[in-house]
Amino acid sequence: MDYKALADSFLHLTCILSVDLDGNGDEDDYVILAANDGYIKSVMSEPGSFELNVPYTKYIKRDRNFEGLCRQCVSSKLPVHVYIDAAYFNSWLSVFLIPLKPFEGKGVCLFTYEMTPKADADKLSDISANAAAHVLRTCIRLREADDFQEAMDQIIVDIRKLCQASRCCILLTDFENDTFQPLCEDIFEDEDKETLQYYLDHGLIDIVKTWPKLIDESNCFTIDSEDDMRHVEEVLPAWAESLRVACIRNLVIYPLRSGHKTIGYIWAKNFDSSNILVIKETLEITTFILSSEIANEQMVRQMKIMSSTDLLTGVYNRNAMNNRISDNDTGASVIDREFGLFFIDVNGLKTMNDTRGHIAGDQLLKDMANTLKEFFPGHEIYRVGGDEFMVIATNITRETFDGYMSLLSENTEREGRAHYAFGGSFSGDIPDIRKAMQHADTTMYENKELYYRRHPEYEWDRRRSRKG
């Protein structure tokens, strides 16, 4: 067969490869037999030096997923089409592999592709009926659920069942801040019942940190053969050993990417390998959708945090306090009837700002916030004004309230720490939240006036202090 003429007859970039199914599973098993001019120009700065009968890796980076597609094509003797997010090229590839007659005892396939910088909706939707049904179900789950977590819990069940896997998980990652958080998982009834969080606490985090190297800018990483396992042994021997001990037959991992950042991973283990192409086709599109949804959910959550958090001290801000009180008034989120409410005001802040600068004043506010976090762990702390804080301690007894009042009183003028005035109300005395706030605020300013009488050096602060 004239492979060169065949390759030249294609308009898109095309090459023809021999595939040695009986080889050692290395890159030498995939050899270029012919290529058209478009393909040659895409991989060579000087086309005249292009060589045939050499491994494809002489010209492009090795991609084990591509090799798996070639093996699938020649072994099944069926055409293969995938549409993948090729991070290495920063593009989407529509890949076609067509089996040809064997040559010198080796399989042969024609490889042609089309590259686009962004995902093409028409190509993404050109998928099998099973994959389309799953993707549609995922979209419906995301739209019909009022709660994002609830939707994801349902989606991961769907994915595990599609893959006929023993376990499917989604892990959120933030490599910059070194945080790893399980989002959802589903486990087959006969599978080990230890949770993803358990495995993260027992060494999985260190393994996840190696996945960027394993995936190596490909669209996914798959263990579905002894050759794949040998590759894992080369990169991470300890993990390969644990996979063997755990009797993991196969594993597929897809990165969840937003922009140029990996925000998580989805994976399935011990899946139905006979259905690998449908599984990959479905997961490719599903991860594309989920990456966007998860990134949006994270952005919304971050905006909510920013809108309710005081950026200087890290406690809740005045907006959060107003919403909390409003929710209590409307019954949307009623504050526990056994509560203590405290107002705390930093003493001497204006003098600190005027004499030592606003950086020193900011440190004073941060110290006050840290003091309240120390005194009121697990309770709600708000910065409600320039130098004023409020604490709502819910589900407490009179004895606990009195203990908090004593703790605050004993530490109002600690050496080297922020000085403060305070006032408090207990729901057993004043059950109405707004009246409790008014009483605590008034008491605080009475104590503040007494403080300034003892410390005339803070005259400017006393003048700006509001009398109760």
Secondary structure, DSSP 8 states (H G I E B T S, - for coil): --HHHHHHT-SSEEEEEEE-TTS-SSGGGEEEEEE-HHHHHHH-SSGGG--SSEEGGGTS---HHHHHHHHHHHHHTS-EEEEEEEGGGTEEEEEEEEEEEEETTEEEEEEEEEEESS--HHHHT---HHHHHHHHHHHHHHHH-SSHHHHHHHHHHHHHHHHT-SEEEEEEEETTTTEEEEEEEEE-TTS----HHHHIIIIIHHHHTTHHHHHTTSS-EEE-SHHHHHHHHHH-HHHHHHHHHTT---EEEEEEEETTEEEEEEEEES--GGGHHHHHHHHHHHHHHHHHHHHHHHHHHHHHHHHHB-TTTSSB-HHHHHHHHHHHHHTSS---SSEEEEEEEETTHHHHHHHH-HHHHHHHHHHHHHHHHHHSTTSEEEE-SSSEEEEEEES--HHHHHHHHHHHHHTTT-TTS--EEEEEEETTT--SHHHHHHHHHHHHHHHHHHHHHH-GGGHHHHHHS---
